[in-house]
Amino acid sequence: MAFTMHSHSGQFCGHAVDSLEQVVERAITLGFRTLGLSEHIPRAHVEDLYPEERGDGTDLEGKLADLDARYEAYLVEAVRLRDAYADRIHILVGFEGEWIHGADDDGARIKTLAMHPDVDYFIGSVHHVGSRGTPIDYDKAMFQTAIDIAAAKAAAEAGATTSEATLGIDPEVYLYADYYDQQYEMLQTLKPRIVGHFDLVRLLSADPSRDPATTKGLDTLVWPKIQRNLEFVANYGGWLECNTAALRKGLAEPYPGRSIAEAWLRLGGKFTMSDDSHGTGHVATNYLRGLAYLKSLGVEEVWTLERRPSTTAADGAKTRGELVEKSVTLTEFEASLQLEAS
C-alpha cells in the first residue's frame, strides 16, 4: 500500500507545478492507496514573502492576502478531490506549517488552522531560522545570510568578534544549533503528528553528508539538541518522515540522515513515508532508494493514517472524522508501487 504524507501542487504552491487533480491522478497511476495533501499555510507577514512573490515590491499586503485566498481555495479543492476520487484512493487533507516568528505568532495560527473540520493532520516544519526569519532552503545566498546571522549571535553571546567565536569551528555549526532550537520550540508548541524533513538544515550546507554525532563542533553543540528533539517527539508519539526529496535534490540519504535515523529508532520511533512532491514528476521519485535505505536501518514498516468519515449534526455543524494509525510493511508498500508506468 504505497502512499505519501507530504505533497504539493503548482495550483496552490508557487514553487511547484501541475494542478492538484493531476497530482492525485498521477498518484493513482503509480499505485498509491493513500495520498496526503499538505500545501503550505499562508505566511502572515509581508517580510516573509519570497522574492518571486514580492514581484515589483508594490501592494505587498495584497500579495499576502492572495496567499490567504489561495489556501482557502486549496481546502475547497482538496475536499472535492477527496470525495470525487474516494473509490480510487484515500485522500487525507492536511497542510505544512511555517514556523518563522515563534509560538505567539505561528503557534497560535497553526493551532487555529488545524482545528478546521476538513483538516486531518499537519506537518510541523521549519524552513526559516533566526529572529529575521531567514530561509535556509531557498538558495545559497540566503543560506549564507542565515549562517552569518547565527555566527554573529553566537559571538555576541560570547562577548567576542565573529572571527574569534568561530575560530576552529565551522560557522555553519551555529546555524545548525539555532535550527534545532527553533525546531524544538515548534515541537513543544504544536506536537505535530508528522515532523517534516527533520534535518533540512543540511540541504545547502558545505557538507550535507557529515555526521552530526561525530563531526567537530556539531558533536558537542548540535548533537545533544538533536537527541533532545528526537526524545521529545518520541515521548508524545509523533512520527518522522523518511523524505526522499533529499535524494531528488542531490543528497546521498533521505531526510533524516543515518545517524539521526538510527538514534530515532533506538527510541522506538516510527517513520512515515513522503516524496515531498512538487508536481506530478516528483510523485514516488526515489521511493525504491528510500525503501532500501529504511531496510538498511532494519525498518520493517512505515505508518500512515486512515480517516473515518466525518458526521454532520442536526444543526449543520460538521465534526472531524476520526483518524486511525495504520502500519504498512515495506514489502507491501513496494509491491503496491507501479513504477513501470512512470
C-alpha positions as CSV (number, residue, x, y, z in Angstrom):
1,M,0.0,0.0,0.0
2,A,2.1,2.9,-1.3
3,F,1.5,6.4,0.0
4,T,2.9,9.8,0.7
5,M,2.1,12.1,3.6
6,H,3.7,15.2,2.1
7,S,2.9,16.7,-1.3
8,H,2.4,20.0,-3.1
9,S,1.0,21.2,-6.4
10,G,1.6,24.2,-8.6
11,Q,-2.0,25.2,-8.3
12,F,-1.5,26.1,-4.6
13,C,2.3,26.3,-4.2
14,G,4.2,28.9,-6.0
15,H,7.4,26.9,-6.4
16,A,5.6,23.7,-7.6
17,V,4.0,22.7,-10.9
18,D,0.8,21.0,-12.1
19,S,-2.7,21.0,-10.7
20,L,-3.8,19.3,-7.5
21,E,-6.0,17.0,-9.5
22,Q,-3.1,16.0,-11.8
23,V,-1.1,15.1,-8.7
24,V,-3.9,12.9,-7.5
25,E,-4.3,11.2,-10.8
26,R,-0.5,10.6,-11.0
27,A,-0.5,9.0,-7.6
28,I,-3.3,6.6,-8.6
29,T,-1.4,5.7,-11.7
30,L,1.7,4.8,-9.6
31,G,-0.3,2.6,-7.3
32,F,-0.7,4.8,-4.3
33,R,-3.6,3.8,-2.0
34,T,-3.3,6.9,0.3
35,L,-2.3,10.4,-0.6
36,G,-1.7,13.1,2.0
37,L,-2.2,16.6,0.6
38,S,-0.1,19.1,2.5
39,E,0.1,22.5,0.8
40,H,1.9,25.3,2.8
41,I,-0.1,27.5,5.0
42,P,-0.1,31.2,4.0
43,R,2.6,33.3,5.6
44,A,1.3,36.2,7.8
45,H,3.8,39.0,7.3
46,V,5.0,40.8,4.2
47,E,8.6,40.4,5.2
48,D,8.2,36.7,4.8
49,L,7.2,36.8,1.1
50,Y,9.8,35.1,-1.1
51,P,11.5,37.2,-3.9
52,E,9.2,35.9,-6.7
53,E,6.2,36.6,-4.5
54,R,7.2,40.2,-3.9
55,G,7.4,41.0,-7.6
56,D,7.9,44.7,-8.2
57,G,7.5,45.3,-4.4
58,T,4.2,47.1,-4.7
59,D,0.9,46.1,-2.9
60,L,2.7,43.6,-0.6
61,E,-0.3,43.4,1.7
62,G,-2.4,42.5,-1.3
63,K,0.0,39.8,-2.3
64,L,-0.1,38.5,1.3
65,A,-3.9,38.4,1.1
66,D,-3.7,36.4,-2.1
67,L,-1.9,33.7,-0.1
68,D,-4.8,33.5,2.3
69,A,-7.3,33.2,-0.5
70,R,-5.2,30.5,-2.2
71,Y,-5.1,28.5,1.0
72,E,-8.9,28.7,1.4
73,A,-9.3,27.6,-2.3
74,Y,-7.0,24.7,-1.6
75,L,-9.2,23.3,1.2
76,V,-12.2,23.5,-1.0
77,E,-10.5,21.7,-3.9
78,A,-8.9,19.1,-1.6
79,V,-12.3,18.2,-0.2
80,R,-13.8,18.0,-3.7
81,L,-11.0,15.7,-4.9
82,R,-11.2,13.6,-1.7
83,D,-14.9,12.9,-2.4
84,A,-14.6,12.6,-6.2
85,Y,-11.8,10.0,-6.1
86,A,-12.9,8.2,-2.9
87,D,-13.4,4.9,-4.8
88,R,-9.8,5.0,-6.2
89,I,-7.6,6.5,-3.5
90,H,-7.8,7.5,0.2
91,I,-7.1,11.3,0.3
92,L,-6.1,12.9,3.5
93,V,-6.4,16.7,3.7
94,G,-3.5,18.4,5.6
95,F,-1.1,21.3,5.5
96,E,2.6,22.0,6.1
97,G,3.2,24.6,8.8
98,E,5.5,27.5,8.6
99,W,7.4,28.3,11.8
100,I,9.1,31.7,11.4
101,H,8.1,34.0,14.3
102,G,7.6,31.7,17.2
103,A,4.9,30.4,19.5
104,D,2.8,33.5,19.9
105,D,2.6,34.1,16.2
106,D,3.0,31.0,14.2
107,G,2.0,28.6,17.0
108,A,-1.4,30.2,17.6
109,R,-2.2,30.5,13.9
110,I,-1.3,26.9,13.1
111,K,-3.4,25.6,16.0
112,T,-6.3,27.6,14.7
113,L,-5.8,26.3,11.1
114,A,-5.5,22.7,12.4
115,M,-9.0,23.0,14.1
116,H,-10.7,23.3,10.7
117,P,-13.1,20.2,10.4
118,D,-11.8,19.3,7.0
119,V,-8.1,19.2,8.1
120,D,-7.0,15.7,9.1
121,Y,-3.4,16.4,10.1
122,F,-0.5,18.8,9.6
123,I,3.3,18.6,9.1
124,G,5.5,20.5,11.5
125,S,8.3,22.0,9.5
126,V,11.0,24.7,9.9
127,H,12.2,26.5,6.8
128,H,13.4,29.7,8.4
129,V,15.9,30.4,11.2
130,G,16.8,33.5,13.2
131,S,15.0,36.5,14.5
132,R,14.6,37.8,11.0
133,G,13.2,34.6,9.7
134,T,15.8,33.8,7.0
135,P,15.0,30.9,4.7
136,I,17.5,28.0,4.9
137,D,16.5,26.0,1.8
138,Y,15.8,28.8,-0.8
139,D,19.2,29.4,-2.2
140,K,22.9,29.5,-1.3
141,A,22.9,33.3,-0.8
142,M,20.1,33.2,1.8
143,F,21.7,30.2,3.5
144,Q,24.9,32.1,3.9
145,T,22.9,35.1,5.3
146,A,21.4,32.7,7.9
147,I,24.9,31.4,8.8
148,D,26.2,34.9,9.2
149,I,23.3,35.9,11.5
150,A,23.8,32.7,13.6
151,A,27.5,33.2,13.9
152,A,27.1,36.9,14.9
153,K,24.5,35.9,17.5
154,A,26.9,33.3,19.0
155,A,29.7,35.9,19.0
156,A,27.5,38.5,20.8
157,E,26.6,35.9,23.4
158,A,30.3,35.0,23.9
159,G,31.3,38.7,24.1
160,A,33.7,38.2,21.1
161,T,34.0,39.0,17.5
162,T,32.6,36.6,15.0
163,S,36.0,35.5,13.9
164,E,37.0,34.8,17.4
165,A,33.8,32.9,18.2
166,T,34.1,30.7,15.1
167,L,37.9,30.1,15.5
168,G,38.4,26.4,14.7
169,I,34.6,25.8,14.3
170,D,32.7,25.9,11.1
171,P,30.3,28.8,11.3
172,E,27.6,26.5,10.0
173,V,27.6,24.8,13.4
174,Y,25.9,27.8,14.9
175,L,23.2,27.8,12.2
176,Y,22.6,24.1,12.9
177,A,22.3,24.9,16.6
178,D,19.7,27.6,16.0
179,Y,17.8,25.4,13.6
180,Y,17.3,22.7,16.2
181,D,16.4,25.2,18.9
182,Q,13.8,26.7,16.7
183,Q,12.6,23.2,15.8
184,Y,12.3,22.3,19.5
185,E,10.2,25.4,20.1
186,M,7.9,24.3,17.3
187,L,7.7,20.8,18.6
188,Q,6.9,21.9,22.2
189,T,4.2,24.3,21.0
190,L,2.5,22.1,18.3
191,K,3.4,18.4,18.9
192,P,2.8,17.7,15.2
193,R,1.9,14.2,14.3
194,I,4.4,14.3,11.5
195,V,7.8,16.2,11.7
196,G,8.8,17.4,8.3
197,H,12.3,16.8,6.9
198,F,13.9,16.7,10.3
199,D,17.4,17.7,9.2
200,L,16.5,20.1,6.4
201,V,19.3,22.4,7.6
202,R,21.9,20.2,5.9
203,L,20.5,20.6,2.4
204,L,22.6,23.6,1.3
205,S,25.4,23.1,3.7
206,A,29.0,22.7,2.6
207,D,29.0,19.0,3.5
208,P,25.4,17.6,3.8
209,S,26.7,14.1,4.4
210,R,28.8,14.8,7.5
211,D,27.7,13.0,10.7
212,P,26.4,15.4,13.3
213,A,27.2,12.9,16.0
214,T,30.9,12.8,15.3
215,T,31.9,16.0,13.3
216,K,33.8,18.6,15.3
217,G,31.6,21.3,16.7
218,L,28.4,19.5,15.6
219,D,29.1,16.7,18.1
220,T,29.2,19.0,21.1
221,L,27.0,21.9,20.2
222,V,24.3,20.3,18.0
223,W,24.1,16.6,18.6
224,P,22.7,17.0,22.1
225,K,20.0,19.3,20.7
226,I,19.1,16.7,18.0
227,Q,18.8,14.0,20.7
228,R,16.7,16.3,22.8
229,N,14.3,16.9,19.9
230,L,14.1,13.2,19.0
231,E,13.3,12.3,22.6
232,F,10.6,14.9,22.7
233,V,8.9,13.6,19.5
234,A,9.1,10.0,20.7
235,N,7.6,10.9,24.1
236,Y,4.5,12.4,22.6
237,G,4.1,9.8,19.8
238,G,5.0,11.8,16.7
239,W,6.4,10.4,13.5
240,L,9.4,11.4,11.4
241,E,9.1,11.2,7.7
242,C,11.5,9.3,5.5
243,N,11.5,12.1,3.0
244,T,13.0,11.2,-0.4
245,A,13.1,14.8,-1.7
246,A,16.6,14.9,-0.2
247,L,17.7,12.3,-2.8
248,R,16.0,14.3,-5.6
249,K,18.0,17.3,-4.6
250,G,21.3,15.5,-4.7
251,L,21.9,14.4,-1.2
252,A,23.2,10.9,-0.5
253,E,20.5,9.9,2.0
254,P,16.8,10.9,2.6
255,Y,15.8,13.1,5.5
256,P,16.8,12.3,8.2
257,G,20.4,11.1,7.6
258,R,21.6,7.8,9.0
259,S,22.9,8.8,12.4
260,I,19.7,10.7,13.2
261,A,17.6,7.8,11.9
262,E,19.5,5.3,14.0
263,A,19.1,7.5,17.1
264,W,15.3,7.8,16.3
265,L,15.0,4.0,16.0
266,R,16.8,3.4,19.3
267,L,14.0,5.5,20.9
268,G,11.4,3.2,19.3
269,G,10.4,6.0,16.9
270,K,8.1,5.4,13.9
271,F,8.6,6.5,10.3
272,T,6.1,7.6,7.8
273,M,6.9,7.9,4.0
274,S,7.0,11.1,1.9
275,D,8.1,12.1,-1.5
276,D,7.5,15.8,-0.8
277,S,6.4,16.0,-4.4
278,H,6.1,19.4,-6.1
279,G,4.3,18.2,-9.2
280,T,3.5,15.0,-11.0
281,G,7.1,14.4,-12.0
282,H,8.1,14.1,-8.3
283,V,5.4,11.6,-7.2
284,A,7.2,8.5,-5.9
285,T,10.5,9.8,-7.0
286,N,13.4,7.8,-5.4
287,Y,11.0,5.7,-3.4
288,L,12.8,2.5,-4.2
289,R,16.0,4.1,-2.9
290,G,14.1,5.4,0.2
291,L,12.7,1.9,0.9
292,A,16.2,0.4,0.5
293,Y,17.5,3.0,3.0
294,L,14.9,2.1,5.5
295,K,15.6,-1.6,5.1
296,S,19.3,-1.0,5.7
297,L,18.3,0.6,9.0
298,G,16.3,-2.5,10.0
299,V,12.9,-0.8,9.5
300,E,10.2,-3.2,8.5
301,E,7.1,-1.0,8.4
302,V,6.1,2.6,7.9
303,W,3.0,4.4,9.2
304,T,0.1,6.3,7.7
305,L,-3.4,7.4,8.7
306,E,-6.9,6.3,7.7
307,R,-9.8,8.8,8.2
308,R,-13.2,7.6,9.3
309,P,-15.9,9.7,7.8
310,S,-17.0,12.9,9.5
311,T,-20.6,13.5,10.5
312,T,-22.9,16.4,10.3
313,A,-25.1,17.3,13.3
314,A,-28.7,18.3,13.1
315,D,-27.7,22.0,13.3
316,G,-25.4,21.5,10.3
317,A,-22.2,21.6,12.2
318,K,-19.6,19.2,10.8
319,T,-17.5,17.1,13.1
320,R,-13.9,16.0,12.4
321,G,-13.5,12.4,11.1
322,E,-11.7,10.0,13.4
323,L,-8.1,9.2,12.4
324,V,-6.7,5.7,12.8
325,E,-3.0,4.9,12.6
326,K,-2.1,2.1,10.1
327,S,1.2,0.3,9.6
328,V,2.3,-0.8,6.2
329,T,5.1,-3.3,5.7
330,L,7.9,-2.2,3.4
331,T,7.2,-5.4,1.4
332,E,3.5,-4.4,0.9
333,F,4.5,-0.8,0.2
334,E,6.9,-1.8,-2.6
335,A,4.5,-4.4,-4.1
336,S,1.9,-1.7,-4.5
337,L,4.1,0.6,-6.5
338,Q,3.6,0.6,-10.2
339,L,6.8,2.4,-11.2
340,E,6.9,0.8,-14.7
341,A,4.2,3.4,-15.5
342,S,6.5,6.3,-14.6
